[in-house]
Amino acid sequence: MTRGNQRDTDRAKAAKKQAALNKSKAKESNTSLAKRKEADAEILRAKQKKRDEEKATEAAANAAKSIK
């Protein structure tokens, strides 16, 4: 029982630090959030399309090798 009020002071310090972090974090509006989500989705769609094309060309190359 030597901790005394250390636990309470640590909790207060952590709460103050968390409040400072939340205060400095920029809040994003719904419209900018939707735009960002759409942009991210478009990037992922482009990556998936590229990956599918690479798989198709690889499959075609493997099929050509197996025929010979």
mmCIF file of the N, C-alpha and C atoms, coordinates in Angstrom:
data_MODEL
# 
_entry.id   MODEL 
# 
loop_
_atom_site.group_PDB 
_atom_site.id 
_atom_site.type_symbol 
_atom_site.label_atom_id 
_atom_site.label_alt_id 
_atom_site.label_comp_id 
_atom_site.label_asym_id 
_atom_site.label_entity_id 
_atom_site.label_seq_id 
_atom_site.pdbx_PDB_ins_code 
_atom_site.Cartn_x 
_atom_site.Cartn_y 
_atom_site.Cartn_z 
_atom_site.occupancy 
_atom_site.B_iso_or_equiv 
_atom_site.pdbx_formal_charge 
_atom_site.auth_seq_id 
_atom_site.auth_comp_id 
_atom_site.auth_asym_id 
_atom_site.auth_atom_id 
_atom_site.pdbx_PDB_model_num 
ATOM 1   N N  . MET A 1 1  ? 0.825   -1.185  0.000   1.00 0.00 ? 1  MET A N  1 
ATOM 2   C CA . MET A 1 1  ? 0.000   0.000   0.000   1.00 0.00 ? 1  MET A CA 1 
ATOM 3   C C  . MET A 1 1  ? 0.872   1.253   0.000   1.00 0.00 ? 1  MET A C  1 
ATOM 4   N N  . THR A 1 2  ? 2.004   1.165   -0.634  1.00 0.00 ? 2  THR A N  1 
ATOM 5   C CA . THR A 1 2  ? 2.892   2.323   -0.655  1.00 0.00 ? 2  THR A CA 1 
ATOM 6   C C  . THR A 1 2  ? 2.621   3.250   -1.824  1.00 0.00 ? 2  THR A C  1 
ATOM 7   N N  . ARG A 1 3  ? 1.686   2.868   -2.710  1.00 0.00 ? 3  ARG A N  1 
ATOM 8   C CA . ARG A 1 3  ? 1.430   3.697   -3.896  1.00 0.00 ? 3  ARG A CA 1 
ATOM 9   C C  . ARG A 1 3  ? 0.764   5.019   -3.536  1.00 0.00 ? 3  ARG A C  1 
ATOM 10  N N  . GLY A 1 4  ? -0.022  5.042   -2.525  1.00 0.00 ? 4  GLY A N  1 
ATOM 11  C CA . GLY A 1 4  ? -0.685  6.279   -2.137  1.00 0.00 ? 4  GLY A CA 1 
ATOM 12  C C  . GLY A 1 4  ? -1.604  6.787   -3.232  1.00 0.00 ? 4  GLY A C  1 
ATOM 13  N N  . ASN A 1 5  ? -1.457  8.050   -3.602  1.00 0.00 ? 5  ASN A N  1 
ATOM 14  C CA . ASN A 1 5  ? -2.331  8.629   -4.614  1.00 0.00 ? 5  ASN A CA 1 
ATOM 15  C C  . ASN A 1 5  ? -1.693  8.609   -6.008  1.00 0.00 ? 5  ASN A C  1 
ATOM 16  N N  . GLN A 1 6  ? -0.654  7.828   -6.182  1.00 0.00 ? 6  GLN A N  1 
ATOM 17  C CA . GLN A 1 6  ? 0.040   7.767   -7.469  1.00 0.00 ? 6  GLN A CA 1 
ATOM 18  C C  . GLN A 1 6  ? -0.898  7.306   -8.586  1.00 0.00 ? 6  GLN A C  1 
ATOM 19  N N  . ARG A 1 7  ? -1.749  6.351   -8.286  1.00 0.00 ? 7  ARG A N  1 
ATOM 20  C CA . ARG A 1 7  ? -2.684  5.840   -9.289  1.00 0.00 ? 7  ARG A CA 1 
ATOM 21  C C  . ARG A 1 7  ? -3.620  6.954   -9.771  1.00 0.00 ? 7  ARG A C  1 
ATOM 22  N N  . ASP A 1 8  ? -4.118  7.744   -8.823  1.00 0.00 ? 8  ASP A N  1 
ATOM 23  C CA . ASP A 1 8  ? -5.012  8.835   -9.191  1.00 0.00 ? 8  ASP A CA 1 
ATOM 24  C C  . ASP A 1 8  ? -4.294  9.898   -10.014 1.00 0.00 ? 8  ASP A C  1 
ATOM 25  N N  . THR A 1 9  ? -3.086  10.242  -9.624  1.00 0.00 ? 9  THR A N  1 
ATOM 26  C CA . THR A 1 9  ? -2.339  11.251  -10.381 1.00 0.00 ? 9  THR A CA 1 
ATOM 27  C C  . THR A 1 9  ? -1.981  10.733  -11.771 1.00 0.00 ? 9  THR A C  1 
ATOM 28  N N  . ASP A 1 10 ? -1.661  9.450   -11.893 1.00 0.00 ? 10 ASP A N  1 
ATOM 29  C CA . ASP A 1 10 ? -1.374  8.871   -13.212 1.00 0.00 ? 10 ASP A CA 1 
ATOM 30  C C  . ASP A 1 10 ? -2.606  8.893   -14.102 1.00 0.00 ? 10 ASP A C  1 
ATOM 31  N N  . ARG A 1 11 ? -3.762  8.602   -13.521 1.00 0.00 ? 11 ARG A N  1 
ATOM 32  C CA . ARG A 1 11 ? -5.006  8.649   -14.304 1.00 0.00 ? 11 ARG A CA 1 
ATOM 33  C C  . ARG A 1 11 ? -5.289  10.069  -14.776 1.00 0.00 ? 11 ARG A C  1 
ATOM 34  N N  . ALA A 1 12 ? -5.085  11.043  -13.907 1.00 0.00 ? 12 ALA A N  1 
ATOM 35  C CA . ALA A 1 12 ? -5.326  12.438  -14.277 1.00 0.00 ? 12 ALA A CA 1 
ATOM 36  C C  . ALA A 1 12 ? -4.347  12.871  -15.369 1.00 0.00 ? 12 ALA A C  1 
ATOM 37  N N  . LYS A 1 13 ? -3.111  12.464  -15.251 1.00 0.00 ? 13 LYS A N  1 
ATOM 38  C CA . LYS A 1 13 ? -2.106  12.797  -16.252 1.00 0.00 ? 13 LYS A CA 1 
ATOM 39  C C  . LYS A 1 13 ? -2.456  12.168  -17.600 1.00 0.00 ? 13 LYS A C  1 
ATOM 40  N N  . ALA A 1 14 ? -2.886  10.902  -17.591 1.00 0.00 ? 14 ALA A N  1 
ATOM 41  C CA . ALA A 1 14 ? -3.263  10.213  -18.825 1.00 0.00 ? 14 ALA A CA 1 
ATOM 42  C C  . ALA A 1 14 ? -4.485  10.864  -19.461 1.00 0.00 ? 14 ALA A C  1 
ATOM 43  N N  . ALA A 1 15 ? -5.455  11.280  -18.648 1.00 0.00 ? 15 ALA A N  1 
ATOM 44  C CA . ALA A 1 15 ? -6.651  11.933  -19.169 1.00 0.00 ? 15 ALA A CA 1 
ATOM 45  C C  . ALA A 1 15 ? -6.295  13.276  -19.809 1.00 0.00 ? 15 ALA A C  1 
ATOM 46  N N  . LYS A 1 16 ? -5.395  14.004  -19.193 1.00 0.00 ? 16 LYS A N  1 
ATOM 47  C CA . LYS A 1 16 ? -4.963  15.294  -19.730 1.00 0.00 ? 16 LYS A CA 1 
ATOM 48  C C  . LYS A 1 16 ? -4.247  15.089  -21.065 1.00 0.00 ? 16 LYS A C  1 
ATOM 49  N N  . LYS A 1 17 ? -3.397  14.080  -21.127 1.00 0.00 ? 17 LYS A N  1 
ATOM 50  C CA . LYS A 1 17 ? -2.659  13.785  -22.359 1.00 0.00 ? 17 LYS A CA 1 
ATOM 51  C C  . LYS A 1 17 ? -3.624  13.370  -23.471 1.00 0.00 ? 17 LYS A C  1 
ATOM 52  N N  . GLN A 1 18 ? -4.592  12.541  -23.151 1.00 0.00 ? 18 GLN A N  1 
ATOM 53  C CA . GLN A 1 18 ? -5.578  12.088  -24.134 1.00 0.00 ? 18 GLN A CA 1 
ATOM 54  C C  . GLN A 1 18 ? -6.423  13.255  -24.630 1.00 0.00 ? 18 GLN A C  1 
ATOM 55  N N  . ALA A 1 19 ? -6.786  14.162  -23.742 1.00 0.00 ? 19 ALA A N  1 
ATOM 56  C CA . ALA A 1 19 ? -7.572  15.320  -24.140 1.00 0.00 ? 19 ALA A CA 1 
ATOM 57  C C  . ALA A 1 19 ? -6.771  16.202  -25.092 1.00 0.00 ? 19 ALA A C  1 
ATOM 58  N N  . ALA A 1 20 ? -5.486  16.339  -24.847 1.00 0.00 ? 20 ALA A N  1 
ATOM 59  C CA . ALA A 1 20 ? -4.637  17.136  -25.730 1.00 0.00 ? 20 ALA A CA 1 
ATOM 60  C C  . ALA A 1 20 ? -4.526  16.488  -27.106 1.00 0.00 ? 20 ALA A C  1 
ATOM 61  N N  . LEU A 1 21 ? -4.429  15.176  -27.152 1.00 0.00 ? 21 LEU A N  1 
ATOM 62  C CA . LEU A 1 21 ? -4.350  14.471  -28.428 1.00 0.00 ? 21 LEU A CA 1 
ATOM 63  C C  . LEU A 1 21 ? -5.645  14.626  -29.207 1.00 0.00 ? 21 LEU A C  1 
ATOM 64  N N  . ASN A 1 22 ? -6.774  14.490  -28.535 1.00 0.00 ? 22 ASN A N  1 
ATOM 65  C CA . ASN A 1 22 ? -8.066  14.611  -29.201 1.00 0.00 ? 22 ASN A CA 1 
ATOM 66  C C  . ASN A 1 22 ? -8.307  16.038  -29.686 1.00 0.00 ? 22 ASN A C  1 
ATOM 67  N N  . LYS A 1 23 ? -7.818  17.003  -28.941 1.00 0.00 ? 23 LYS A N  1 
ATOM 68  C CA . LYS A 1 23 ? -8.012  18.401  -29.294 1.00 0.00 ? 23 LYS A CA 1 
ATOM 69  C C  . LYS A 1 23 ? -7.206  18.756  -30.539 1.00 0.00 ? 23 LYS A C  1 
ATOM 70  N N  . SER A 1 24 ? -6.005  18.212  -30.647 1.00 0.00 ? 24 SER A N  1 
ATOM 71  C CA . SER A 1 24 ? -5.150  18.554  -31.775 1.00 0.00 ? 24 SER A CA 1 
ATOM 72  C C  . SER A 1 24 ? -5.532  17.802  -33.042 1.00 0.00 ? 24 SER A C  1 
ATOM 73  N N  . LYS A 1 25 ? -6.253  16.709  -32.911 1.00 0.00 ? 25 LYS A N  1 
ATOM 74  C CA . LYS A 1 25 ? -6.649  15.915  -34.071 1.00 0.00 ? 25 LYS A CA 1 
ATOM 75  C C  . LYS A 1 25 ? -7.705  16.688  -34.869 1.00 0.00 ? 25 LYS A C  1 
ATOM 76  N N  . ALA A 1 26 ? -7.453  16.855  -36.148 1.00 0.00 ? 26 ALA A N  1 
ATOM 77  C CA . ALA A 1 26 ? -8.379  17.588  -37.008 1.00 0.00 ? 26 ALA A CA 1 
ATOM 78  C C  . ALA A 1 26 ? -9.615  16.744  -37.270 1.00 0.00 ? 26 ALA A C  1 
ATOM 79  N N  . LYS A 1 27 ? -10.742 17.349  -37.143 1.00 0.00 ? 27 LYS A N  1 
ATOM 80  C CA . LYS A 1 27 ? -11.990 16.647  -37.397 1.00 0.00 ? 27 LYS A CA 1 
ATOM 81  C C  . LYS A 1 27 ? -12.293 16.741  -38.886 1.00 0.00 ? 27 LYS A C  1 
ATOM 82  N N  . GLU A 1 28 ? -12.752 15.643  -39.455 1.00 0.00 ? 28 GLU A N  1 
ATOM 83  C CA . GLU A 1 28 ? -13.017 15.577  -40.883 1.00 0.00 ? 28 GLU A CA 1 
ATOM 84  C C  . GLU A 1 28 ? -14.522 15.681  -41.123 1.00 0.00 ? 28 GLU A C  1 
ATOM 85  N N  . SER A 1 29 ? -14.902 16.517  -42.063 1.00 0.00 ? 29 SER A N  1 
ATOM 86  C CA . SER A 1 29 ? -16.324 16.669  -42.350 1.00 0.00 ? 29 SER A CA 1 
ATOM 87  C C  . SER A 1 29 ? -16.832 15.447  -43.105 1.00 0.00 ? 29 SER A C  1 
ATOM 88  N N  . ASN A 1 30 ? -18.139 15.292  -43.128 1.00 0.00 ? 30 ASN A N  1 
ATOM 89  C CA . ASN A 1 30 ? -18.736 14.135  -43.799 1.00 0.00 ? 30 ASN A CA 1 
ATOM 90  C C  . ASN A 1 30 ? -18.456 14.129  -45.289 1.00 0.00 ? 30 ASN A C  1 
ATOM 91  N N  . THR A 1 31 ? -18.461 15.307  -45.904 1.00 0.00 ? 31 THR A N  1 
ATOM 92  C CA . THR A 1 31 ? -18.224 15.353  -47.351 1.00 0.00 ? 31 THR A CA 1 
ATOM 93  C C  . THR A 1 31 ? -16.786 15.001  -47.685 1.00 0.00 ? 31 THR A C  1 
ATOM 94  N N  . SER A 1 32 ? -15.832 15.513  -46.927 1.00 0.00 ? 32 SER A N  1 
ATOM 95  C CA . SER A 1 32 ? -14.440 15.190  -47.212 1.00 0.00 ? 32 SER A CA 1 
ATOM 96  C C  . SER A 1 32 ? -14.149 13.727  -46.875 1.00 0.00 ? 32 SER A C  1 
ATOM 97  N N  . LEU A 1 33 ? -14.828 13.216  -45.871 1.00 0.00 ? 33 LEU A N  1 
ATOM 98  C CA . LEU A 1 33 ? -14.667 11.808  -45.535 1.00 0.00 ? 33 LEU A CA 1 
ATOM 99  C C  . LEU A 1 33 ? -15.184 10.933  -46.671 1.00 0.00 ? 33 LEU A C  1 
ATOM 100 N N  . ALA A 1 34 ? -16.323 11.280  -47.221 1.00 0.00 ? 34 ALA A N  1 
ATOM 101 C CA . ALA A 1 34 ? -16.880 10.512  -48.331 1.00 0.00 ? 34 ALA A CA 1 
ATOM 102 C C  . ALA A 1 34 ? -15.983 10.600  -49.553 1.00 0.00 ? 34 ALA A C  1 
ATOM 103 N N  . LYS A 1 35 ? -15.436 11.785  -49.821 1.00 0.00 ? 35 LYS A N  1 
ATOM 104 C CA . LYS A 1 35 ? -14.527 11.947  -50.962 1.00 0.00 ? 35 LYS A CA 1 
ATOM 105 C C  . LYS A 1 35 ? -13.271 11.106  -50.773 1.00 0.00 ? 35 LYS A C  1 
ATOM 106 N N  . ARG A 1 36 ? -12.732 11.107  -49.557 1.00 0.00 ? 36 ARG A N  1 
ATOM 107 C CA . ARG A 1 36 ? -11.525 10.337  -49.284 1.00 0.00 ? 36 ARG A CA 1 
ATOM 108 C C  . ARG A 1 36 ? -11.794 8.840   -49.421 1.00 0.00 ? 36 ARG A C  1 
ATOM 109 N N  . LYS A 1 37 ? -12.942 8.403   -48.913 1.00 0.00 ? 37 LYS A N  1 
ATOM 110 C CA . LYS A 1 37 ? -13.298 6.986   -49.033 1.00 0.00 ? 37 LYS A CA 1 
ATOM 111 C C  . LYS A 1 37 ? -13.454 6.585   -50.486 1.00 0.00 ? 37 LYS A C  1 
ATOM 112 N N  . GLU A 1 38 ? -14.067 7.444   -51.296 1.00 0.00 ? 38 GLU A N  1 
ATOM 113 C CA . GLU A 1 38 ? -14.249 7.152   -52.712 1.00 0.00 ? 38 GLU A CA 1 
ATOM 114 C C  . GLU A 1 38 ? -12.900 7.104   -53.432 1.00 0.00 ? 38 GLU A C  1 
ATOM 115 N N  . ALA A 1 39 ? -12.012 8.028   -53.096 1.00 0.00 ? 39 ALA A N  1 
ATOM 116 C CA . ALA A 1 39 ? -10.680 8.034   -53.713 1.00 0.00 ? 39 ALA A CA 1 
ATOM 117 C C  . ALA A 1 39 ? -9.912  6.773   -53.335 1.00 0.00 ? 39 ALA A C  1 
ATOM 118 N N  . ASP A 1 40 ? -9.998  6.385   -52.078 1.00 0.00 ? 40 ASP A N  1 
ATOM 119 C CA . ASP A 1 40 ? -9.330  5.157   -51.630 1.00 0.00 ? 40 ASP A CA 1 
ATOM 120 C C  . ASP A 1 40 ? -9.898  3.941   -52.333 1.00 0.00 ? 40 ASP A C  1 
ATOM 121 N N  . ALA A 1 41 ? -11.213 3.908   -52.494 1.00 0.00 ? 41 ALA A N  1 
ATOM 122 C CA . ALA A 1 41 ? -11.856 2.787   -53.169 1.00 0.00 ? 41 ALA A CA 1 
ATOM 123 C C  . ALA A 1 41 ? -11.423 2.729   -54.629 1.00 0.00 ? 41 ALA A C  1 
ATOM 124 N N  . GLU A 1 42 ? -11.302 3.877   -55.278 1.00 0.00 ? 42 GLU A N  1 
ATOM 125 C CA . GLU A 1 42 ? -10.871 3.917   -56.680 1.00 0.00 ? 42 GLU A CA 1 
ATOM 126 C C  . GLU A 1 42 ? -9.436  3.395   -56.823 1.00 0.00 ? 42 GLU A C  1 
ATOM 127 N N  . ILE A 1 43 ? -8.576  3.762   -55.887 1.00 0.00 ? 43 ILE A N  1 
ATOM 128 C CA . ILE A 1 43 ? -7.199  3.269   -55.901 1.00 0.00 ? 43 ILE A CA 1 
ATOM 129 C C  . ILE A 1 43 ? -7.186  1.752   -55.757 1.00 0.00 ? 43 ILE A C  1 
ATOM 130 N N  . LEU A 1 44 ? -7.981  1.235   -54.832 1.00 0.00 ? 44 LEU A N  1 
ATOM 131 C CA . LEU A 1 44 ? -8.034  -0.213  -54.629 1.00 0.00 ? 44 LEU A CA 1 
ATOM 132 C C  . LEU A 1 44 ? -8.596  -0.933  -55.847 1.00 0.00 ? 44 LEU A C  1 
ATOM 133 N N  . ARG A 1 45 ? -9.596  -0.331  -56.497 1.00 0.00 ? 45 ARG A N  1 
ATOM 134 C CA . ARG A 1 45 ? -10.145 -0.940  -57.713 1.00 0.00 ? 45 ARG A CA 1 
ATOM 135 C C  . ARG A 1 45 ? -9.088  -0.994  -58.810 1.00 0.00 ? 45 ARG A C  1 
ATOM 136 N N  . ALA A 1 46 ? -8.299  0.068   -58.945 1.00 0.00 ? 46 ALA A N  1 
ATOM 137 C CA . ALA A 1 46 ? -7.238  0.097   -59.960 1.00 0.00 ? 46 ALA A CA 1 
ATOM 138 C C  . ALA A 1 46 ? -6.183  -0.965  -59.662 1.00 0.00 ? 46 ALA A C  1 
ATOM 139 N N  . LYS A 1 47 ? -5.817  -1.115  -58.398 1.00 0.00 ? 47 LYS A N  1 
ATOM 140 C CA . LYS A 1 47 ? -4.844  -2.145  -58.020 1.00 0.00 ? 47 LYS A CA 1 
ATOM 141 C C  . LYS A 1 47 ? -5.385  -3.538  -58.317 1.00 0.00 ? 47 LYS A C  1 
ATOM 142 N N  . GLN A 1 48 ? -6.653  -3.760  -58.010 1.00 0.00 ? 48 GLN A N  1 
ATOM 143 C CA . GLN A 1 48 ? -7.261  -5.068  -58.253 1.00 0.00 ? 48 GLN A CA 1 
ATOM 144 C C  . GLN A 1 48 ? -7.312  -5.360  -59.746 1.00 0.00 ? 48 GLN A C  1 
ATOM 145 N N  . LYS A 1 49 ? -7.640  -4.366  -60.552 1.00 0.00 ? 49 LYS A N  1 
ATOM 146 C CA . LYS A 1 49 ? -7.692  -4.545  -62.000 1.00 0.00 ? 49 LYS A CA 1 
ATOM 147 C C  . LYS A 1 49 ? -6.313  -4.910  -62.536 1.00 0.00 ? 49 LYS A C  1 
ATOM 148 N N  . LYS A 1 50 ? -5.292  -4.219  -62.063 1.00 0.00 ? 50 LYS A N  1 
ATOM 149 C CA . LYS A 1 50 ? -3.920  -4.499  -62.492 1.00 0.00 ? 50 LYS A CA 1 
ATOM 150 C C  . LYS A 1 50 ? -3.514  -5.919  -62.089 1.00 0.00 ? 50 LYS A C  1 
ATOM 151 N N  . ARG A 1 51 ? -3.863  -6.315  -60.875 1.00 0.00 ? 51 ARG A N  1 
ATOM 152 C CA . ARG A 1 51 ? -3.533  -7.656  -60.377 1.00 0.00 ? 51 ARG A CA 1 
ATOM 153 C C  . ARG A 1 51 ? -4.245  -8.724  -61.211 1.00 0.00 ? 51 ARG A C  1 
ATOM 154 N N  . ASP A 1 52 ? -5.499  -8.475  -61.567 1.00 0.00 ? 52 ASP A N  1 
ATOM 155 C CA . ASP A 1 52 ? -6.252  -9.427  -62.388 1.00 0.00 ? 52 ASP A CA 1 
ATOM 156 C C  . ASP A 1 52 ? -5.634  -9.551  -63.779 1.00 0.00 ? 52 ASP A C  1 
ATOM 157 N N  . GLU A 1 53 ? -5.208  -8.418  -64.344 1.00 0.00 ? 53 GLU A N  1 
ATOM 158 C CA . GLU A 1 53 ? -4.572  -8.459  -65.655 1.00 0.00 ? 53 GLU A CA 1 
ATOM 159 C C  . GLU A 1 53 ? -3.262  -9.242  -65.610 1.00 0.00 ? 53 GLU A C  1 
ATOM 160 N N  . GLU A 1 54 ? -2.478  -9.037  -64.553 1.00 0.00 ? 54 GLU A N  1 
ATOM 161 C CA . GLU A 1 54 ? -1.217  -9.773  -64.410 1.00 0.00 ? 54 GLU A CA 1 
ATOM 162 C C  . GLU A 1 54 ? -1.470  -11.269 -64.282 1.00 0.00 ? 54 GLU A C  1 
ATOM 163 N N  . LYS A 1 55 ? -2.495  -11.642 -63.527 1.00 0.00 ? 55 LYS A N  1 
ATOM 164 C CA . LYS A 1 55 ? -2.828  -13.058 -63.383 1.00 0.00 ? 55 LYS A CA 1 
ATOM 165 C C  . LYS A 1 55 ? -3.268  -13.654 -64.712 1.00 0.00 ? 55 LYS A C  1 
ATOM 166 N N  . ALA A 1 56 ? -4.022  -12.877 -65.493 1.00 0.00 ? 56 ALA A N  1 
ATOM 167 C CA . ALA A 1 56 ? -4.499  -13.361 -66.785 1.00 0.00 ? 56 ALA A CA 1 
ATOM 168 C C  . ALA A 1 56 ? -3.321  -13.583 -67.733 1.00 0.00 ? 56 ALA A C  1 
ATOM 169 N N  . THR A 1 57 ? -2.397  -12.643 -67.770 1.00 0.00 ? 57 THR A N  1 
ATOM 170 C CA . THR A 1 57 ? -1.243  -12.805 -68.658 1.00 0.00 ? 57 THR A CA 1 
ATOM 171 C C  . THR A 1 57 ? -0.361  -13.954 -68.188 1.00 0.00 ? 57 THR A C  1 
ATOM 172 N N  . GLU A 1 58 ? -0.236  -14.117 -66.889 1.00 0.00 ? 58 GLU A N  1 
ATOM 173 C CA . GLU A 1 58 ? 0.555   -15.226 -66.347 1.00 0.00 ? 58 GLU A CA 1 
ATOM 174 C C  . GLU A 1 58 ? -0.103  -16.557 -66.681 1.00 0.00 ? 58 GLU A C  1 
ATOM 175 N N  . ALA A 1 59 ? -1.409  -16.625 -66.565 1.00 0.00 ? 59 ALA A N  1 
ATOM 176 C CA . ALA A 1 59 ? -2.135  -17.859 -66.883 1.00 0.00 ? 59 ALA A CA 1 
ATOM 177 C C  . ALA A 1 59 ? -2.010  -18.178 -68.366 1.00 0.00 ? 59 ALA A C  1 
ATOM 178 N N  . ALA A 1 60 ? -2.065  -17.140 -69.206 1.00 0.00 ? 60 ALA A N  1 
ATOM 179 C CA . ALA A 1 60 ? -1.921  -17.347 -70.648 1.00 0.00 ? 60 ALA A CA 1 
ATOM 180 C C  . ALA A 1 60 ? -0.512  -17.851 -70.973 1.00 0.00 ? 60 ALA A C  1 
ATOM 181 N N  . ALA A 1 61 ? 0.481   -17.297 -70.306 1.00 0.00 ? 61 ALA A N  1 
ATOM 182 C CA . ALA A 1 61 ? 1.860   -17.734 -70.529 1.00 0.00 ? 61 ALA A CA 1 
ATOM 183 C C  . ALA A 1 61 ? 2.050   -19.168 -70.075 1.00 0.00 ? 61 ALA A C  1 
ATOM 184 N N  . ASN A 1 62 ? 1.467   -19.524 -68.955 1.00 0.00 ? 62 ASN A N  1 
ATOM 185 C CA . ASN A 1 62 ? 1.583   -20.906 -68.465 1.00 0.00 ? 62 ASN A CA 1 
ATOM 186 C C  . ASN A 1 62 ? 0.859   -21.875 -69.384 1.00 0.00 ? 62 ASN A C  1 
ATOM 187 N N  . ALA A 1 63 ? -0.270  -21.453 -69.917 1.00 0.00 ? 63 ALA A N  1 
ATOM 188 C CA . ALA A 1 63 ? -1.022  -22.315 -70.834 1.00 0.00 ? 63 ALA A CA 1 
ATOM 189 C C  . ALA A 1 63 ? -0.233  -22.522 -72.119 1.00 0.00 ? 63 ALA A C  1 
ATOM 190 N N  . ALA A 1 64 ? 0.437   -21.466 -72.583 1.00 0.00 ? 64 ALA A N  1 
ATOM 191 C CA . ALA A 1 64 ? 1.246   -21.572 -73.795 1.00 0.00 ? 64 ALA A CA 1 
ATOM 192 C C  . ALA A 1 64 ? 2.428   -22.507 -73.574 1.00 0.00 ? 64 ALA A C  1 
ATOM 193 N N  . LYS A 1 65 ? 3.026   -22.466 -72.394 1.00 0.00 ? 65 LYS A N  1 
ATOM 194 C CA . LYS A 1 65 ? 4.158   -23.337 -72.077 1.00 0.00 ? 65 LYS A CA 1 
ATOM 195 C C  . LYS A 1 65 ? 3.726   -24.790 -71.994 1.00 0.00 ? 65 LYS A C  1 
ATOM 196 N N  . SER A 1 66 ? 2.552   -25.029 -71.448 1.00 0.00 ? 66 SER A N  1 
ATOM 197 C CA . SER A 1 66 ? 2.088   -26.411 -71.282 1.00 0.00 ? 66 SER A CA 1 
ATOM 198 C C  . SER A 1 66 ? 1.672   -27.037 -72.605 1.00 0.00 ? 66 SER A C  1 
ATOM 199 N N  . ILE A 1 67 ? 1.274   -26.211 -73.559 1.00 0.00 ? 67 ILE A N  1 
ATOM 200 C CA . ILE A 1 67 ? 0.886   -26.717 -74.882 1.00 0.00 ? 67 ILE A CA 1 
ATOM 201 C C  . ILE A 1 67 ? 2.110   -27.157 -75.658 1.00 0.00 ? 67 ILE A C  1 
ATOM 202 N N  . LYS A 1 68 ? 3.198   -26.477 -75.529 1.00 0.00 ? 68 LYS A N  1 
ATOM 203 C CA . LYS A 1 68 ? 4.411   -26.795 -76.296 1.00 0.00 ? 68 LYS A CA 1 
ATOM 204 C C  . LYS A 1 68 ? 5.059   -28.052 -75.847 1.00 0.00 ? 68 LYS A C  1 
# 
